[in-house]
Amino acid sequence: MKPLNLLVPLALTSLAPLTIDCQTAISQSLGFAEIASDIIRIDQLNAQERVVELDVTPFGLAIDFGTQISSVTISHRSNIVYRGMDGTLCSGDSRCSGSPPTILFVRKIPKINFKDEQAVSGNYSFLYVDTASGMYRFKFKPVNKNPQYTKVEIENTVQPLFSR
């Protein structure tokens, strides 16, 4: 990576050029340069027939379903939050403007103690996602380590037996 020349104010009246190695600057300032950007691809049929187990970090995880999400339900909301990335998630009793999302962003948050929620061994949360292509079940384990992956893509990789 090439060094980047920036003008940094050294006094109120002057600017001096400063050379910064972007890779070093980012790793030092953000402290998480070792975060993976790996993508996990899961066959659609496999994902619908099994519970998909994933680690969720504070940095988050994007799950791309490739089709519109119609509803999302979580079993334990005490340390996992989610939102639609490319559309609006709506509750069943409200009218929404805009299109439903196809990508869900999930991340770990500091634990919140809810009176009506019993603790689960391992602090797991189950997330149920209903889409136009079917229902998916995820078992999320909230962790604080650097993530090994940042995106999960659900793909239809099964080829038809006969061409049309």
Secondary structure, DSSP 4 states (H G I P E B T S, - for coil): ---EEEEEESSSS-EEEEEE-HHHHHHHHHS-TT----EEEEEHHHHHHSEEEEEE-TT-EEEE-SS-EEEEEES--SSEEEEESSS----TTS---SPPPSEEEEEE------TT----GGG-EEEEEEETTEEEEEEEEE--SPPS-SEEEEE--PPPSS--
